[in-house]
Amino acid sequence: LGASNRKYANIGDVIIAVVGEAVPNMPLKKSGIVRAVVVRTRKELKRDNGMIIRFD
């Protein structure tokens, strides 16, 4: 989603994000730009076998 024109990400997509909170003594700093993988979404995901996955 970094250089593409897509507006939304789904589970498993790699996105570019900004660090909002950082723990002291970590290599990540607040407001740093990182690549991240989307693990959970509120929007349900329908699999090919018909199973629906949703995180509340």
mmCIF file as Biopython writes it, N, C-alpha, C and O atoms, coordinates in Angstrom:
data_model
#
loop_
_atom_site.group_PDB
_atom_site.id
_atom_site.type_symbol
_atom_site.label_atom_id
_atom_site.label_alt_id
_atom_site.label_comp_id
_atom_site.label_asym_id
_atom_site.label_entity_id
_atom_site.label_seq_id
_atom_site.pdbx_PDB_ins_code
_atom_site.Cartn_x
_atom_site.Cartn_y
_atom_site.Cartn_z
_atom_site.occupancy
_atom_site.B_iso_or_equiv
_atom_site.auth_seq_id
_atom_site.auth_asym_id
_atom_site.pdbx_PDB_model_num
ATOM 1   N N  . LEU A ? 1  ? 0.809   -1.197  0.000  1.0 0.0 1  A 1 
ATOM 2   C CA . LEU A ? 1  ? 0.000   0.000   0.000  1.0 0.0 1  A 1 
ATOM 3   C C  . LEU A ? 1  ? 0.848   1.254   0.000  1.0 0.0 1  A 1 
ATOM 4   O O  . LEU A ? 1  ? 0.307   2.356   -0.089 1.0 0.0 1  A 1 
ATOM 5   N N  . GLY A ? 2  ? 2.136   1.123   0.096  1.0 0.0 2  A 1 
ATOM 6   C CA . GLY A ? 2  ? 2.992   2.291   0.176  1.0 0.0 2  A 1 
ATOM 7   C C  . GLY A ? 2  ? 2.987   3.119   -1.086 1.0 0.0 2  A 1 
ATOM 8   O O  . GLY A ? 2  ? 2.744   4.325   -1.031 1.0 0.0 2  A 1 
ATOM 9   N N  . ALA A ? 3  ? 3.251   2.495   -2.234 1.0 0.0 3  A 1 
ATOM 10  C CA . ALA A ? 3  ? 3.354   3.241   -3.478 1.0 0.0 3  A 1 
ATOM 11  C C  . ALA A ? 3  ? 2.160   2.990   -4.389 1.0 0.0 3  A 1 
ATOM 12  O O  . ALA A ? 3  ? 2.123   3.486   -5.514 1.0 0.0 3  A 1 
ATOM 13  N N  . SER A ? 4  ? 1.175   2.216   -3.908 1.0 0.0 4  A 1 
ATOM 14  C CA . SER A ? 4  ? 0.020   1.907   -4.742 1.0 0.0 4  A 1 
ATOM 15  C C  . SER A ? 4  ? -1.108  2.899   -4.467 1.0 0.0 4  A 1 
ATOM 16  O O  . SER A ? 4  ? -1.005  3.745   -3.579 1.0 0.0 4  A 1 
ATOM 17  N N  . ASN A ? 5  ? -2.169  2.783   -5.230 1.0 0.0 5  A 1 
ATOM 18  C CA . ASN A ? 5  ? -3.320  3.672   -5.072 1.0 0.0 5  A 1 
ATOM 19  C C  . ASN A ? 5  ? -4.420  3.038   -4.233 1.0 0.0 5  A 1 
ATOM 20  O O  . ASN A ? 5  ? -5.519  3.589   -4.156 1.0 0.0 5  A 1 
ATOM 21  N N  . ARG A ? 6  ? -4.156  1.885   -3.597 1.0 0.0 6  A 1 
ATOM 22  C CA . ARG A ? 6  ? -5.158  1.237   -2.759 1.0 0.0 6  A 1 
ATOM 23  C C  . ARG A ? 6  ? -5.373  2.045   -1.484 1.0 0.0 6  A 1 
ATOM 24  O O  . ARG A ? 6  ? -4.423  2.597   -0.929 1.0 0.0 6  A 1 
ATOM 25  N N  . LYS A ? 7  ? -6.625  2.117   -1.018 1.0 0.0 7  A 1 
ATOM 26  C CA . LYS A ? 7  ? -6.948  2.895   0.176  1.0 0.0 7  A 1 
ATOM 27  C C  . LYS A ? 7  ? -7.047  2.032   1.426  1.0 0.0 7  A 1 
ATOM 28  O O  . LYS A ? 7  ? -6.886  2.545   2.533  1.0 0.0 7  A 1 
ATOM 29  N N  . TYR A ? 8  ? -7.307  0.736   1.280  1.0 0.0 8  A 1 
ATOM 30  C CA . TYR A ? 8  ? -7.539  -0.128  2.426  1.0 0.0 8  A 1 
ATOM 31  C C  . TYR A ? 8  ? -6.644  -1.355  2.344  1.0 0.0 8  A 1 
ATOM 32  O O  . TYR A ? 8  ? -6.215  -1.750  1.259  1.0 0.0 8  A 1 
ATOM 33  N N  . ALA A ? 9  ? -6.366  -1.952  3.489  1.0 0.0 9  A 1 
ATOM 34  C CA . ALA A ? 9  ? -5.530  -3.145  3.558  1.0 0.0 9  A 1 
ATOM 35  C C  . ALA A ? 9  ? -6.343  -4.296  4.140  1.0 0.0 9  A 1 
ATOM 36  O O  . ALA A ? 9  ? -7.262  -4.079  4.930  1.0 0.0 9  A 1 
ATOM 37  N N  . ASN A ? 10 ? -6.002  -5.509  3.748  1.0 0.0 10 A 1 
ATOM 38  C CA . ASN A ? 10 ? -6.630  -6.711  4.267  1.0 0.0 10 A 1 
ATOM 39  C C  . ASN A ? 10 ? -5.609  -7.490  5.081  1.0 0.0 10 A 1 
ATOM 40  O O  . ASN A ? 10 ? -4.443  -7.103  5.161  1.0 0.0 10 A 1 
ATOM 41  N N  . ILE A ? 11 ? -6.046  -8.585  5.681  1.0 0.0 11 A 1 
ATOM 42  C CA . ILE A ? 11 ? -5.157  -9.429  6.468  1.0 0.0 11 A 1 
ATOM 43  C C  . ILE A ? 11 ? -4.054  -9.977  5.571  1.0 0.0 11 A 1 
ATOM 44  O O  . ILE A ? 11 ? -4.320  -10.486 4.483  1.0 0.0 11 A 1 
ATOM 45  N N  . GLY A ? 12 ? -2.822  -9.868  6.035  1.0 0.0 12 A 1 
ATOM 46  C CA . GLY A ? 12 ? -1.681  -10.379 5.288  1.0 0.0 12 A 1 
ATOM 47  C C  . GLY A ? 12 ? -1.000  -9.349  4.416  1.0 0.0 12 A 1 
ATOM 48  O O  . GLY A ? 12 ? 0.062   -9.631  3.861  1.0 0.0 12 A 1 
ATOM 49  N N  . ASP A ? 13 ? -1.567  -8.169  4.275  1.0 0.0 13 A 1 
ATOM 50  C CA . ASP A ? 13 ? -0.952  -7.124  3.452  1.0 0.0 13 A 1 
ATOM 51  C C  . ASP A ? 13 ? 0.189   -6.449  4.212  1.0 0.0 13 A 1 
ATOM 52  O O  . ASP A ? 13 ? 0.126   -6.277  5.429  1.0 0.0 13 A 1 
ATOM 53  N N  . VAL A ? 14 ? 1.217   -6.076  3.480  1.0 0.0 14 A 1 
ATOM 54  C CA . VAL A ? 14 ? 2.321   -5.308  4.058  1.0 0.0 14 A 1 
ATOM 55  C C  . VAL A ? 14 ? 2.024   -3.835  3.829  1.0 0.0 14 A 1 
ATOM 56  O O  . VAL A ? 14 ? 1.787   -3.414  2.696  1.0 0.0 14 A 1 
ATOM 57  N N  . ILE A ? 15 ? 2.036   -3.049  4.903  1.0 0.0 15 A 1 
ATOM 58  C CA . ILE A ? 15 ? 1.718   -1.627  4.813  1.0 0.0 15 A 1 
ATOM 59  C C  . ILE A ? 15 ? 2.890   -0.813  5.356  1.0 0.0 15 A 1 
ATOM 60  O O  . ILE A ? 15 ? 3.783   -1.356  6.006  1.0 0.0 15 A 1 
ATOM 61  N N  . ILE A ? 16 ? 2.881   0.471   5.091  1.0 0.0 16 A 1 
ATOM 62  C CA . ILE A ? 16 ? 3.843   1.395   5.677  1.0 0.0 16 A 1 
ATOM 63  C C  . ILE A ? 16 ? 3.115   2.132   6.794  1.0 0.0 16 A 1 
ATOM 64  O O  . ILE A ? 16 ? 2.048   2.707   6.578  1.0 0.0 16 A 1 
ATOM 65  N N  . ALA A ? 17 ? 3.702   2.113   7.996  1.0 0.0 17 A 1 
ATOM 66  C CA . ALA A ? 17 ? 3.040   2.683   9.168  1.0 0.0 17 A 1 
ATOM 67  C C  . ALA A ? 17 ? 3.993   3.613   9.911  1.0 0.0 17 A 1 
ATOM 68  O O  . ALA A ? 17 ? 5.200   3.615   9.674  1.0 0.0 17 A 1 
ATOM 69  N N  . VAL A ? 18 ? 3.419   4.399   10.812 1.0 0.0 18 A 1 
ATOM 70  C CA . VAL A ? 18 ? 4.191   5.302   11.661 1.0 0.0 18 A 1 
ATOM 71  C C  . VAL A ? 18 ? 4.092   4.794   13.094 1.0 0.0 18 A 1 
ATOM 72  O O  . VAL A ? 18 ? 3.005   4.441   13.550 1.0 0.0 18 A 1 
ATOM 73  N N  . VAL A ? 19 ? 5.210   4.752   13.804 1.0 0.0 19 A 1 
ATOM 74  C CA . VAL A ? 19 ? 5.243   4.287   15.189 1.0 0.0 19 A 1 
ATOM 75  C C  . VAL A ? 19 ? 4.561   5.329   16.063 1.0 0.0 19 A 1 
ATOM 76  O O  . VAL A ? 19 ? 4.989   6.483   16.104 1.0 0.0 19 A 1 
ATOM 77  N N  . GLY A ? 20 ? 3.491   4.927   16.770 1.0 0.0 20 A 1 
ATOM 78  C CA . GLY A ? 20 ? 2.763   5.845   17.632 1.0 0.0 20 A 1 
ATOM 79  C C  . GLY A ? 20 ? 3.312   5.875   19.041 1.0 0.0 20 A 1 
ATOM 80  O O  . GLY A ? 20 ? 3.453   6.946   19.632 1.0 0.0 20 A 1 
ATOM 81  N N  . GLU A ? 21 ? 3.626   4.699   19.591 1.0 0.0 21 A 1 
ATOM 82  C CA . GLU A ? 21 ? 4.199   4.595   20.923 1.0 0.0 21 A 1 
ATOM 83  C C  . GLU A ? 21 ? 5.418   3.701   20.841 1.0 0.0 21 A 1 
ATOM 84  O O  . GLU A ? 21 ? 5.430   2.728   20.087 1.0 0.0 21 A 1 
ATOM 85  N N  . ALA A ? 22 ? 6.442   4.023   21.612 1.0 0.0 22 A 1 
ATOM 86  C CA . ALA A ? 22 ? 7.660   3.228   21.615 1.0 0.0 22 A 1 
ATOM 87  C C  . ALA A ? 22 ? 8.102   2.979   23.053 1.0 0.0 22 A 1 
ATOM 88  O O  . ALA A ? 22 ? 7.991   3.854   23.912 1.0 0.0 22 A 1 
ATOM 89  N N  . VAL A ? 23 ? 8.601   1.782   23.298 1.0 0.0 23 A 1 
ATOM 90  C CA . VAL A ? 23 ? 9.121   1.403   24.608 1.0 0.0 23 A 1 
ATOM 91  C C  . VAL A ? 23 ? 10.560  1.905   24.712 1.0 0.0 23 A 1 
ATOM 92  O O  . VAL A ? 23 ? 11.290  1.859   23.722 1.0 0.0 23 A 1 
ATOM 93  N N  . PRO A ? 24 ? 10.984  2.377   25.869 1.0 0.0 24 A 1 
ATOM 94  C CA . PRO A ? 24 ? 12.373  2.838   26.009 1.0 0.0 24 A 1 
ATOM 95  C C  . PRO A ? 24 ? 13.378  1.729   25.700 1.0 0.0 24 A 1 
ATOM 96  O O  . PRO A ? 24 ? 13.087  0.547   25.883 1.0 0.0 24 A 1 
ATOM 97  N N  . ASN A ? 25 ? 14.556  2.120   25.232 1.0 0.0 25 A 1 
ATOM 98  C CA . ASN A ? 25 ? 15.662  1.216   24.905 1.0 0.0 25 A 1 
ATOM 99  C C  . ASN A ? 25 ? 15.316  0.239   23.778 1.0 0.0 25 A 1 
ATOM 100 O O  . ASN A ? 25 ? 15.810  -0.889  23.765 1.0 0.0 25 A 1 
ATOM 101 N N  . MET A ? 26 ? 14.486  0.656   22.851 1.0 0.0 26 A 1 
ATOM 102 C CA . MET A ? 26 ? 14.158  -0.163  21.681 1.0 0.0 26 A 1 
ATOM 103 C C  . MET A ? 26 ? 14.727  0.515   20.439 1.0 0.0 26 A 1 
ATOM 104 O O  . MET A ? 26 ? 14.898  1.734   20.423 1.0 0.0 26 A 1 
ATOM 105 N N  . PRO A ? 27 ? 15.021  -0.265  19.398 1.0 0.0 27 A 1 
ATOM 106 C CA . PRO A ? 27 ? 15.555  0.358   18.178 1.0 0.0 27 A 1 
ATOM 107 C C  . PRO A ? 27 ? 14.530  1.226   17.444 1.0 0.0 27 A 1 
ATOM 108 O O  . PRO A ? 27 ? 14.905  2.090   16.652 1.0 0.0 27 A 1 
ATOM 109 N N  . LEU A ? 28 ? 13.230  0.998   17.705 1.0 0.0 28 A 1 
ATOM 110 C CA . LEU A ? 28 ? 12.190  1.809   17.071 1.0 0.0 28 A 1 
ATOM 111 C C  . LEU A ? 28 ? 11.980  3.079   17.881 1.0 0.0 28 A 1 
ATOM 112 O O  . LEU A ? 28 ? 11.896  3.034   19.108 1.0 0.0 28 A 1 
ATOM 113 N N  . LYS A ? 29 ? 11.899  4.190   17.201 1.0 0.0 29 A 1 
ATOM 114 C CA . LYS A ? 29 ? 11.645  5.469   17.859 1.0 0.0 29 A 1 
ATOM 115 C C  . LYS A ? 29 ? 10.258  5.972   17.483 1.0 0.0 29 A 1 
ATOM 116 O O  . LYS A ? 29 ? 9.726   5.614   16.432 1.0 0.0 29 A 1 
ATOM 117 N N  . LYS A ? 30 ? 9.674   6.803   18.342 1.0 0.0 30 A 1 
ATOM 118 C CA . LYS A ? 30 ? 8.361   7.377   18.065 1.0 0.0 30 A 1 
ATOM 119 C C  . LYS A ? 30 ? 8.425   8.202   16.790 1.0 0.0 30 A 1 
ATOM 120 O O  . LYS A ? 30 ? 9.407   8.901   16.541 1.0 0.0 30 A 1 
ATOM 121 N N  . SER A ? 31 ? 7.387   8.117   15.996 1.0 0.0 31 A 1 
ATOM 122 C CA . SER A ? 31 ? 7.221   8.780   14.698 1.0 0.0 31 A 1 
ATOM 123 C C  . SER A ? 31 ? 8.166   8.221   13.646 1.0 0.0 31 A 1 
ATOM 124 O O  . SER A ? 31 ? 8.372   8.853   12.609 1.0 0.0 31 A 1 
ATOM 125 N N  . GLY A ? 32 ? 8.743   7.051   13.890 1.0 0.0 32 A 1 
ATOM 126 C CA . GLY A ? 32 ? 9.556   6.392   12.869 1.0 0.0 32 A 1 
ATOM 127 C C  . GLY A ? 32 ? 8.665   5.702   11.847 1.0 0.0 32 A 1 
ATOM 128 O O  . GLY A ? 32 ? 7.560   5.277   12.183 1.0 0.0 32 A 1 
ATOM 129 N N  . ILE A ? 33 ? 9.119   5.585   10.625 1.0 0.0 33 A 1 
ATOM 130 C CA . ILE A ? 33 ? 8.356   4.942   9.559  1.0 0.0 33 A 1 
ATOM 131 C C  . ILE A ? 33 ? 8.837   3.502   9.435  1.0 0.0 33 A 1 
ATOM 132 O O  . ILE A ? 33 ? 10.033  3.249   9.291  1.0 0.0 33 A 1 
ATOM 133 N N  . VAL A ? 34 ? 7.890   2.555   9.493  1.0 0.0 34 A 1 
ATOM 134 C CA . VAL A ? 34 ? 8.223   1.132   9.458  1.0 0.0 34 A 1 
ATOM 135 C C  . VAL A ? 34 ? 7.302   0.407   8.488  1.0 0.0 34 A 1 
ATOM 136 O O  . VAL A ? 34 ? 6.245   0.918   8.117  1.0 0.0 34 A 1 
ATOM 137 N N  . ARG A ? 35 ? 7.716   -0.792  8.082  1.0 0.0 35 A 1 
ATOM 138 C CA . ARG A ? 35 ? 6.846   -1.678  7.311  1.0 0.0 35 A 1 
ATOM 139 C C  . ARG A ? 35 ? 6.208   -2.653  8.284  1.0 0.0 35 A 1 
ATOM 140 O O  . ARG A ? 35 ? 6.879   -3.160  9.183  1.0 0.0 35 A 1 
ATOM 141 N N  . ALA A ? 36 ? 4.917   -2.922  8.113  1.0 0.0 36 A 1 
ATOM 142 C CA . ALA A ? 36 ? 4.192   -3.785  9.043  1.0 0.0 36 A 1 
ATOM 143 C C  . ALA A ? 36 ? 3.253   -4.698  8.269  1.0 0.0 36 A 1 
ATOM 144 O O  . ALA A ? 36 ? 2.858   -4.391  7.144  1.0 0.0 36 A 1 
ATOM 145 N N  . VAL A ? 37 ? 2.899   -5.824  8.883  1.0 0.0 37 A 1 
ATOM 146 C CA . VAL A ? 37 ? 1.951   -6.774  8.302  1.0 0.0 37 A 1 
ATOM 147 C C  . VAL A ? 37 ? 0.638   -6.652  9.056  1.0 0.0 37 A 1 
ATOM 148 O O  . VAL A ? 37 ? 0.633   -6.626  10.287 1.0 0.0 37 A 1 
ATOM 149 N N  . VAL A ? 38 ? -0.480  -6.577  8.332  1.0 0.0 38 A 1 
ATOM 150 C CA . VAL A ? 38 ? -1.804  -6.500  8.952  1.0 0.0 38 A 1 
ATOM 151 C C  . VAL A ? 38 ? -2.162  -7.890  9.466  1.0 0.0 38 A 1 
ATOM 152 O O  . VAL A ? 38 ? -2.206  -8.852  8.698  1.0 0.0 38 A 1 
ATOM 153 N N  . VAL A ? 39 ? -2.421  -7.992  10.784 1.0 0.0 39 A 1 
ATOM 154 C CA . VAL A ? 39 ? -2.711  -9.279  11.407 1.0 0.0 39 A 1 
ATOM 155 C C  . VAL A ? 39 ? -4.191  -9.406  11.743 1.0 0.0 39 A 1 
ATOM 156 O O  . VAL A ? 39 ? -4.765  -10.484 11.591 1.0 0.0 39 A 1 
ATOM 157 N N  . ARG A ? 40 ? -4.820  -8.318  12.200 1.0 0.0 40 A 1 
ATOM 158 C CA . ARG A ? 40 ? -6.230  -8.352  12.578 1.0 0.0 40 A 1 
ATOM 159 C C  . ARG A ? 40 ? -6.965  -7.176  11.957 1.0 0.0 40 A 1 
ATOM 160 O O  . ARG A ? 40 ? -6.413  -6.084  11.820 1.0 0.0 40 A 1 
ATOM 161 N N  . THR A ? 41 ? -8.223  -7.412  11.581 1.0 0.0 41 A 1 
ATOM 162 C CA . THR A ? 41 ? -9.108  -6.340  11.131 1.0 0.0 41 A 1 
ATOM 163 C C  . THR A ? 41 ? -10.497 -6.598  11.699 1.0 0.0 41 A 1 
ATOM 164 O O  . THR A ? 41 ? -10.845 -7.738  12.005 1.0 0.0 41 A 1 
ATOM 165 N N  . ARG A ? 42 ? -11.280 -5.555  11.839 1.0 0.0 42 A 1 
ATOM 166 C CA . ARG A ? 42 ? -12.665 -5.736  12.279 1.0 0.0 42 A 1 
ATOM 167 C C  . ARG A ? 42 ? -13.527 -6.271  11.150 1.0 0.0 42 A 1 
ATOM 168 O O  . ARG A ? 42 ? -14.499 -6.986  11.395 1.0 0.0 42 A 1 
ATOM 169 N N  . LYS A ? 43 ? -13.182 -5.931  9.914  1.0 0.0 43 A 1 
ATOM 170 C CA . LYS A ? 43 ? -13.931 -6.431  8.762  1.0 0.0 43 A 1 
ATOM 171 C C  . LYS A ? 43 ? -13.691 -7.927  8.622  1.0 0.0 43 A 1 
ATOM 172 O O  . LYS A ? 43 ? -12.550 -8.387  8.660  1.0 0.0 43 A 1 
ATOM 173 N N  . GLU A ? 44 ? -14.774 -8.682  8.461  1.0 0.0 44 A 1 
ATOM 174 C CA . GLU A ? 44 ? -14.631 -10.125 8.375  1.0 0.0 44 A 1 
ATOM 175 C C  . GLU A ? 44 ? -13.924 -10.544 7.086  1.0 0.0 44 A 1 
ATOM 176 O O  . GLU A ? 44 ? -14.000 -9.855  6.068  1.0 0.0 44 A 1 
ATOM 177 N N  . LEU A ? 45 ? -13.239 -11.679 7.149  1.0 0.0 45 A 1 
ATOM 178 C CA . LEU A ? 45 ? -12.528 -12.236 6.006  1.0 0.0 45 A 1 
ATOM 179 C C  . LEU A ? 45 ? -13.154 -13.578 5.691  1.0 0.0 45 A 1 
ATOM 180 O O  . LEU A ? 45 ? -13.198 -14.454 6.554  1.0 0.0 45 A 1 
ATOM 181 N N  . LYS A ? 46 ? -13.640 -13.760 4.466  1.0 0.0 46 A 1 
ATOM 182 C CA . LYS A ? 46 ? -14.261 -15.015 4.069  1.0 0.0 46 A 1 
ATOM 183 C C  . LYS A ? 46 ? -13.244 -15.855 3.319  1.0 0.0 46 A 1 
ATOM 184 O O  . LYS A ? 46 ? -12.685 -15.415 2.314  1.0 0.0 46 A 1 
ATOM 185 N N  . ARG A ? 47 ? -13.005 -17.063 3.805  1.0 0.0 47 A 1 
ATOM 186 C CA . ARG A ? 47 ? -12.065 -17.975 3.171  1.0 0.0 47 A 1 
ATOM 187 C C  . ARG A ? 47 ? -12.747 -18.735 2.042  1.0 0.0 47 A 1 
ATOM 188 O O  . ARG A ? 47 ? -13.970 -18.703 1.904  1.0 0.0 47 A 1 
ATOM 189 N N  . ASP A ? 48 ? -11.935 -19.423 1.232  1.0 0.0 48 A 1 
ATOM 190 C CA . ASP A ? 48 ? -12.476 -20.165 0.094  1.0 0.0 48 A 1 
ATOM 191 C C  . ASP A ? 48 ? -13.375 -21.316 0.534  1.0 0.0 48 A 1 
ATOM 192 O O  . ASP A ? 48 ? -14.297 -21.687 -0.193 1.0 0.0 48 A 1 
ATOM 193 N N  . ASN A ? 49 ? -13.120 -21.890 1.721  1.0 0.0 49 A 1 
ATOM 194 C CA . ASN A ? 49 ? -13.937 -23.011 2.191  1.0 0.0 49 A 1 
ATOM 195 C C  . ASN A ? 49 ? -15.224 -22.550 2.872  1.0 0.0 49 A 1 
ATOM 196 O O  . ASN A ? 49 ? -15.974 -23.381 3.384  1.0 0.0 49 A 1 
ATOM 197 N N  . GLY A ? 50 ? -15.495 -21.252 2.890  1.0 0.0 50 A 1 
ATOM 198 C CA . GLY A ? 50 ? -16.719 -20.721 3.457  1.0 0.0 50 A 1 
ATOM 199 C C  . GLY A ? 50 ? -16.595 -20.236 4.891  1.0 0.0 50 A 1 
ATOM 200 O O  . GLY A ? 50 ? -17.530 -19.629 5.413  1.0 0.0 50 A 1 
ATOM 201 N N  . MET A ? 51 ? -15.467 -20.489 5.540  1.0 0.0 51 A 1 
ATOM 202 C CA . MET A ? 51 ? -15.275 -20.055 6.919  1.0 0.0 51 A 1 
ATOM 203 C C  . MET A ? 51 ? -15.086 -18.542 6.960  1.0 0.0 51 A 1 
ATOM 204 O O  . MET A ? 51 ? -14.404 -17.970 6.110  1.0 0.0 51 A 1 
ATOM 205 N N  . ILE A ? 52 ? -15.695 -17.902 7.950  1.0 0.0 52 A 1 
ATOM 206 C CA . ILE A ? 52 ? -15.579 -16.457 8.119  1.0 0.0 52 A 1 
ATOM 207 C C  . ILE A ? 52 ? -14.755 -16.180 9.371  1.0 0.0 52 A 1 
ATOM 208 O O  . ILE A ? 52 ? -15.031 -16.727 10.439 1.0 0.0 52 A 1 
ATOM 209 N N  . ILE A ? 53 ? -13.741 -15.328 9.233  1.0 0.0 53 A 1 
ATOM 210 C CA . ILE A ? 53 ? -12.881 -14.954 10.356 1.0 0.0 53 A 1 
ATOM 211 C C  . ILE A ? 53 ? -13.149 -13.495 10.679 1.0 0.0 53 A 1 
ATOM 212 O O  . ILE A ? 53 ? -13.104 -12.633 9.802  1.0 0.0 53 A 1 
ATOM 213 N N  . ARG A ? 54 ? -13.432 -13.226 11.970 1.0 0.0 54 A 1 
ATOM 214 C CA . ARG A ? 54 ? -13.684 -11.850 12.386 1.0 0.0 54 A 1 
ATOM 215 C C  . ARG A ? 54 ? -13.103 -11.642 13.781 1.0 0.0 54 A 1 
ATOM 216 O O  . ARG A ? 54 ? -13.236 -12.509 14.645 1.0 0.0 54 A 1 
ATOM 217 N N  . PHE A ? 55 ? -12.461 -10.501 14.002 1.0 0.0 55 A 1 
ATOM 218 C CA . PHE A ? 55 ? -11.927 -10.129 15.304 1.0 0.0 55 A 1 
ATOM 219 C C  . PHE A ? 55 ? -12.779 -8.996  15.847 1.0 0.0 55 A 1 
ATOM 220 O O  . PHE A ? 55 ? -12.952 -7.969  15.189 1.0 0.0 55 A 1 
ATOM 221 N N  . ASP A ? 56 ? -13.315 -9.184  17.057 1.0 0.0 56 A 1 
ATOM 222 C CA . ASP A ? 56 ? -14.186 -8.162  17.651 1.0 0.0 56 A 1 
ATOM 223 C C  . ASP A ? 56 ? -13.427 -7.103  18.346 1.0 0.0 56 A 1 
ATOM 224 O O  . ASP A ? 56 ? -14.023 -6.176  18.895 1.0 0.0 56 A 1 
#
